[in-house]
Amino acid sequence: MGSGIVGLILLAADIYAVVMVLQSSVKGVEKLLWALLILLLPLAGLIIWYLLGPGKKPF
């Protein structure tokens, strides 16, 4: 049960990250690469996007 909830949270975070990438001002190829990274490596891609990705950082 707990792993299902964690999976849903990760899925929601990945969807949010992909939407943020698609709304960012980076070029088309960069958007595609970021989205693929997030989708192919869900947890690692999300962390990499958060630390290095396009857009404003919350910190």
Residue, then its C-alpha position, 0 to 999 in steps of 0.5 A: m500500500g505504501s509503495g503505491i502511494v509513493g509511486l503516485i506521488l512520484l508520478a505526479a511530481d514527474i508530470y509537474a516537472v514535464v509540464m514545467v519544462l514544456q512551459s519554459s523558455v528553452k529551445g525545442v530540442e532542450k525541452l525534448l531532452w529534459a522531458l525524456l530524462i524525466l520520463l526515462l529516469p523518473l526519480a533521478g530525472l526529477i532530481i536532476w531537473y530540480l537542481l539543474g533544469p530550466g526555470k526559476k529555483p525556489f531557493 
